[in-house]
């Protein structure tokens, strides 16, 4: 099912999966950017998670002129992880683009990613790079750090416009790509739905599942604007608690990622000393930070997992945290 008159080389059906919750402020900008794509989507699946603002009314106005928009309203609040699962499960397309409610897609996002995936059958999830955009819609940049790419989110240098695979082992320690940067094949979407867990964010789960079968790729080309604003930080503590949250987050993420690997691939986990060392270190590191144990952190600095988890500066900040916070 392809749009008549589109320039699509294949007959792949394109779905967009959008999870919405109180998105009225930026929703129209995002909707317009999706509808103005050079390669149009066949369906735009929107699941509203009991918004209390005008989000539903905005979407319904768009529906009147764009029948490809399909709105589903939850009877009870699911939270973003379950809401995205529901949205992906409702998609019929052979390619599924994940979408946030407050970003802005560049006009060729769908065409570039769809063409790459259709011409490279080994790619089952493709993540693109992005530009930062503030609450007022102004694009801004961050200073590149040595050895990093994707606005310093990916701890590996990748040349501009290059397409590279991302390995499973990389995702065992960190999550590098937002869900809104991803396009999924039907195989990847089904694997995500079959192995769904709320232990880790949906984008990290997709990355683990797909990279395990060597199907995750990164295109270092910005194809959307990622909006940063105060609502991005909902759930992050303020004041003194924020520092503790930052210090703990990486270890908690590694612990949860390794627990997910253990749940999905138990035999592989049991055979891997590396996976077991990671989860044991993460648990010990969390305890050391909670207990403000300076000497435990000094000892942990001799563990290569700590170096894998945090930079030298971050390890120094851990010591500062336990001594002075």
Protein Blocks (a to p, Z undefined) as FASTA:
>chain_A
ZZehiabfblcdcddddddehkllmmmmmmmmmmmpfbdcfbdcdddehiablmlmmmmm
mmmmmmkbccdddfbdebjmlmmmmmmmmpcbfbdcdddfkbccdfklmmmmmmmmmmmm
kbmbdcdddddddfkopacdddddehiaehhlagcdcdehiacdddfklmmmpcfbdfkl
pccdfklmmmmmmmgcfkbcfklmmmmmmmmnopaccddbdfbdcdddfklmgoiaghjl
lmmmmmmmmmmmmmmmmmmmmmmmmmlmmmpmklmmmmmmmmmmmmmmmnopaklmmmmm
mpmklmmmpcfklmmmmmmmmmmZZ
